[in-house]
Amino acid sequence: MSTQKKKMENSRKVWMIMAVAAIVIVVVYGCIFYLRSYYHASQKALDAMRCVPNGTVTEEKDYYVFQGTEPADRGIIFYPGAKVEETAYAPLMENLMQAGYTVYLMRMPFHLAIFDVNAADQVIEQQKDIHEWYMMGHSLGGAMAASYTAKHSDQITGLVLLGAYSTADLSQKDVEVLSIYGSQDGVLNRKKYEAEKKNLPSDFTEYVIEGGNHAGYGNYGKQKGDGEAEIPKKEQQQEVVDQVIVMWGES
């Protein structure tokens, strides 16, 4: 091969390496940007973290504990929605606590529950005073809570899905399931939701919040692709608590 051809060949290799490197850099930075961008908790949610009537909020390494002044032996473990700051759900957690439950709000890696499906393990192992456990999750967090429940149905009494569906098979599990979604939810894939009902126990309970949307369970502003809510967030969150009480009562 002539010297000129060798130079051309080497030049092509250099350009190929540079092109591949550029693509890798773009992909890496794109992933970093995606993982670091998320919906932030509103000031109202942050205020709810600081001031809880008749209770306290304790921050642990990987979760927050909402605990009433009266000891409760029933606990709810909550998995947040994808790319949502966990503290955005503080008002809902507080309302559940006021209903007599100790509530554990999980902090997920990169705000994505898919990276720590078994996050509930540490809570159940550490909190020996809780004798009855419930899983609850919003959107992707709901799907991951369902997945956890399917594998630990001997430990979980009930599951609450908020704008979510289960891809894990719970149809033969001895778990009570409450599925809630808002009539104005523009994020939940309704066709997928209907198709995946086969994974739930035949006696599961479904409740539609009239006027509620996808983002109404938390306080983090508008969510891309969501419908316009026709009721306040406070009302939507209270309806969730009311349905939990209908299913399992107050402590």
N, C-alpha and C positions, 0 to 999 in steps of 0.2 A: 504494500500500500504506500502510495506517495506521501510525502510530508504534508502536502496541501490537503489530501483526503483525510489524513490523521487529524489535522487541525479542525477540519469541518466536523468530523465524527466526535471529537472531544467537545467541540462547541455545542453540538446537539445534546450531548449527555449533560453538560452543565446547565443548559436551558431546561432540560427535562427535570433535573434535580431541583432547580429553582422553582419551576412551576409546581411540582409536587409539594415542596416546602411551603410555597405560598398558599396552596389549597389547605394544607394541614393547619397553618397558622389561622386562616380564616375560619375553619371549622372549630378549632380550639377556642378562639375568641368568641365565636358565636355561641358555643356551649356555655362559656363563662358568663356571657351577657345574659343568656336565657336563665341560667341557674341563679344569678344574682338579682334578677328583676322579679318583683312580686308585688302583690297588693298589700298596702300598709294599713295597719289598724288606724281607725279614726281616733280623734281626741276623746270622743265619748267612750270608746272601748278602753282607752288607756286610763281614763278616769275611773272606770269600773274596776280596773285592776287595783287601784289604790284605795278605793273606798267601798267596802262591802258591808252593808248593814246586816247585823246579826251573824257575822261570819268573818273569816279571814282568807287571804290568798297567800299561799306559801310557795316560793319558787324553789324547786329542786333542780338537779342537774339537767334532766331531760323533760321535765314537765312542771306544770303548776297545779297546786291543790286548792280547790275551793271547798272550804269546810265550814259548816255552820257551828254555832256555839253549842248546839245540842249534838252529841255524838250520833253518827249515822252508821249503820252496818251494811248499807247498800251503796255501791259505787258505780259511777258511770265513767268510762274511759272514752275520751273524745279524740278522733283523728280529724284534723283540719283539712279543708279543701286544698287542691293543688295551687301552689304559688300564692297562698294567702297567709299572712302573718298570723300566727296562732292566737295572739292576744286580741285579734279582731272579734273573736267569739266570746270575749269576757262577759258581755251583757247576758248572753244565752246561758253561759255557765253559771252565772250568779243566780239566774231565775231557777235553774235546775237545783242548785244548792238550796234555795229557799223552799223548794218542794220537799226537802228532806234527804237529798242524796249528797254524798261526797263526790265531787267531780274532779277528774284528772284530765287536764288539757295538755295533750302531748306536743312537744316541740320536735318537728321532723327535719331531717337533713335536707337542706336546700328548699325547705317548705314543700316537700313532696313525700307523701306517706309511702309511696312505692319503694322508697329507699330504706324503710324501717317498718315493714309490715308487722313484725313481732315486738314492736315497742311496748305493747301492753304487758309483755312478760315481766318486765322489771317492776311494774306497778303491782301486779298480782302477787309477785313473790315478796315484795317489801311491805305491803299493806295487809297485815294479818288480821286487823280488826274488821275488815270488810268480809261479809259472809255471802253476799249475793252480788254478782257482777253483770253489768250491762255494757255493751259496746255501742257507740254512736259515731257516725261520721258523715261529713258533708262532701258530696261530689266524689272525687277520686279517693278522698279519705273514707267515704262510706264504702266504696268498693273494697278498699284494703281492710276496713273493719270487718266486712263480711267474710273476706278471705281468712282473717284471723279467727273469726268465730267458727268457720267451717272446720278448722283444724283443732279447735279447743272447745267444742260444744259441751264437753263435760264440765267446763268451768264457767261457761257463759249462760246466763238465764235468758237474756233478751238482746235484740239488735235493733237499732234505729237507723234507718237510711234517710238522709236528707238530700233530696235531689240527686239520688244515686241508685245504682242497681248492682246486683251481685253476679259476678261471673263464676263464683265458687258455688258448688252444689250444696245447698242447705235443705233440699226438699225432704230428706229423710232424717234430719237432725231434730233433736228435742229442744228447739230454741224458738221462743216467741219473737216474731218479726213485725216491726211497725215501719211501713214505708210511707214517707211524706214527700210531696213535691208541690210546688206552687203552680197555679193555673197560668201564670205569666212567665214561667221559666223558659228562657230562650236558649239556655246552654244544654240542658238535659236532652239527650237524644231519645225522643219518645219511642221511636221504632225499636231501638235497642232495649229501652226500658221494658217495653211490652214483651219482647222476645225473651228477655232474661228472667221474666217472672217464673218460668219453669224451674228456676233454681231455688225458689223460695218454698217454704212449707205451704201446703194447700190451704191452711187456715190463717195465712198471714193477713195482717190488717193494713189496708191502704187508706190514706187520708190526703185529700187535696186541699191546700190552703188557697181559698178563692182570693185572687188579687195578689198573691205572693209571687216572688220571682226567685231566681237562683241565688242571688247575693244577699237576700234578706235574712239569712240565718246568722250572718256576721255583720260587723260594722267596718266596712273597708271601701265604701263608695261603690260606683258602678262597675260592673264586670263586662268585659268585651263580649258582645253577642247576646247579652241578656235582654229580656223583655222589661218593659217599664212596670214597676210595681204599682198596684192600685191601693195598697194599704201600707202603713208605716212599718218599718223594721221591727219596732217594739211589739206591734200586734202580731206580726208573723212569728216572732220568737216566742211570744206567749202562747200561741196556738200549738207550737211544738211541745212546750211544757204541759199544756192542758191535755194533749193526747198521750203523753207519757204517763200522766196521772190516771187517765182513763184506763190505760193498759195495766199499769202496775201499782197505782195508788201513791199516796204520799207516805213518807216515813214519820 
